[in-house]
Amino acid sequence: MGYTKNFHLVILASVVLVILTMFLVLFSPVVLAATIQDTPTTITKTQITTSRSAERPAIFSDKIIWQDYRNDNGTGISTDIYMYNLSASKEVQITNSRSAEAPVIYNDKIVWMDGRNGNFSLEKPDIYVYDLSIHKETRVTTNGSYSTSPAIYKDRIVWTNYSNSVQVYNLSTHQESQIASSESMIFSPAIYGNIIAWEDFIVFREENAQVGSNTSDFSIHKKNPTRDICFMICPLTRKLR
């Protein structure tokens, strides 16, 4: 009789242990999440510009960069690149070309598009890079092409050329290569590791085009625009082609 009672107690204890274990497994994450969510946190917002004309920020480590219209004298078209060092609490003006836009940053390299060589307009912008470690600015593109939308990862800078090709520049070897081209339009290249991605935008295709007796009698069938994301895996140990 005593053996049967002890056996029943062992069974009951095992069942209780199993139920308790299931409770902890099922409900502990919820309780923990609720505890984390209910814990008050302090969020401090700090304004680092007072120009009322700053836009397109980017950040790497303790450095924030942006383009600023503060020196455009009311024209609304002249921009320069500025940087704020969070560790030193100090603002630095990077460019004074009055035509610098779309800044990006990786480590100590700041890259942007600049129209200083096209009568200070963005009709034919070039790509520039500024090395914070040696305080040196370098013009990356020199062929007078329409170079826009720069991005950077480590020593590789990518951008679009005339919106129909993707170019890459190796800061270590000082070599530029075309890695992709399209009959459509290419926008927004991005790079991480050895993968480069971009947006491929087909505006329209011409089909059954007919020209009549005068120049105004011209019909084109336009298909709906399509957008696709493409990417390419590029070896980093050799020159990109």
N, C-alpha and C positions, 0 to 999 in steps of 0.2 A: 504493500500500500504506500509506504514511504517512498519507494523507488518510483512508483507511478506519479506521485505528487511532484517529486523533484524533476521528473522528465517533463511534466506539464509546465513547470516553472521555467525550465530551460527553453522550451518551445516558445512560451510567452515572451521571454526576454529577447529571443532571436527576432520575433515578429516586431517587437517594439524598436529594436535596433535598426531593422530594415526600414521601418516607417520613418524613423528619425533621420536616417541617412538620405532617404528620398526627399524629405522635407528640406534638408540643408542643400542638397544638390539643386532642387527646383526653385527654391525661394531665396537663397543667399545672393545670387546675382541681382535680383530685383531689389532686395533690401539695400545692397551695396550701391547700386545705381541711384536709388532714391536718396541714400545718404549723401552721395557725391553731389547730386543735383540740389539737395536742400542745404548744402553747406554754403554759407555766404562767401562770396569772393569780391575782391576789390579790383575794379577795372579803372585804370587811370588813362585819360585821354590827354594828349599833349599836342598843342598846335605848334608847328615848327616854322610856318611861313605867315607873314602878314601882308604879302603883296596883293592878295585877292586876285591873283592871276596865275596861279600854279595849277598844273594838271599833269596827268599821265605819270604817276609815281611808279617807281620800281625799287626793290630793296634786295640787298645781299649782305648778310651778316649785320654789322652795325652801321651800314651806309644806306641812306635813302637818297634817291635821285629823282628829278622831275624836270619838266620843261616849264618855263616861266615867261610871261609876257610883260614883266615889269619894266623892261627897257624899250618898249616899242613906241613910246611917245604917242599913244592913242591910236595907232594904226590897226592894232588888233591882229597883225600878221608876223611881227618880229618876235622870235622866241630864242631863249638861251637855256642851257642846261645848268642846273644847280645841284649841289650835293649837301646833305646834312649828315655829319658824323655823330651818331648817338653817344659814343663813348666820350668824345671831346666836347659835345654840345656846341658844335661849331658848324656854320654854313660856309660853303665855298662855291664860288662861281667857276664853272668848268669851261664854258665857252663865252665868247663875246662876238660871235659872227652875226647875231640877230637873225639866224635862219636855221637853227638847230632844233630838231624834233625827234620824237619817238625814242627816248633813251632807254637802254637796257644795261644791266650790269652783271658781271660775274667776277667774283674775287676783287682784284684791283683794276679791272678793265671796264671802262665805260664806253659804250658804242651808241652811235646815233646816226640819223640821216641829216645832211646839211646842204643847203642850197647856195652857199657862198660863192660857188663857181658858176652860177647861172644867174648873174645879176641880182643876187640875194633873194631869189625866189625858189620855190620848190618845183620848178618846171623840169629841172635836171639835177636832182639831188645826188650827192655822193655819200659814201659811208666813211665815217671817221671813228677812230678809237683813241681814248685817252688813258694812258697808263699812270695810275695814281702813285705807283712805287717809284717812278723816275720823273714824274711830272712832265710827261711828254705826249704831245698830240701827233697822230699820224693819219694821213689820208690813205684810206684803203683802196678806193676805186679812183682811177684816173682816166677812164676812157670816155667820160662825158655821157654815160648812159643814165637811164632813169632807175636809180637804185634806192629801194625803199624797204620798209618793214624788217629792220635788222633784228637778229637774235644771236645770243652767244652762249656757248658752253665750253668751259676751260679755254683752250687755245683756238677754238673754231668759231668763226663768225659766219652766219648765213643771212641771206637777204634775197629779195626778188629783183630781177632785172627786166624793166619794161613790162612787168606783170605777166611775163610768159616764160620765165626760167628761174631756177633756184641756183644761186651761186654760193660757194663756200670759200672762205679764206683761212689759211692756216697761219696763225701768228708766229709759230715756231719756224716754219720753213719759208714764210712770205710768198706762198703760192696760192693763186686763185684758180678755181676749177668750177665748171658748170656740171651740176649733178643731175639736173632734171630740166626738161623743157616741155612745153605744151602748146598746141594750137589754140587752146582756150586761154583763160586767164588764171594766174596763180597768185594767191594771197597768203599772208600770215604764216610764213615758215617758222618752224620751231625745232629746237635741237636739244637732245639729251643723250649723253653717252655717244654711241655710234649710230643713233637713229635720228633721221631728219624727217619731219612731217610738214605737210602744207595743205592748203585748201585749193582744190582744182575746180574752177567755176566755168562751165560751158554756157556762154551767153545765148548763142543761137547757131543754128546750122542753116545754110542756104540750100534750098531744094526747089527745083523747077523754076529757076529764075528766068523771067521773060522780059525782054526789052522791046517796047513798042516803037512807033514811028517817031516819037519825040522823047526827050530825056526825062520827062515827068512820068511817062508810062512805064513804070518799073515795079514789078511785084516780086516779093520774096516771102517764102513760107518760113515762119519762125517757130521753132519748137520751144516749149517751155524751158526756162533756164534750169540747170541742174548743178548741184554742189556736191562734191565728194571730197573726202579726206584721203590723201595718199601719203605713203611713207617709203623711205628707202633706208636699208641698213648699210652703213658705209664702214669699211675697214679703216681703223684709225692708225694702222701701222704703215700704210703706204699712201701715196698721193691719190686723192679722190679724182675720179674721171666723170 
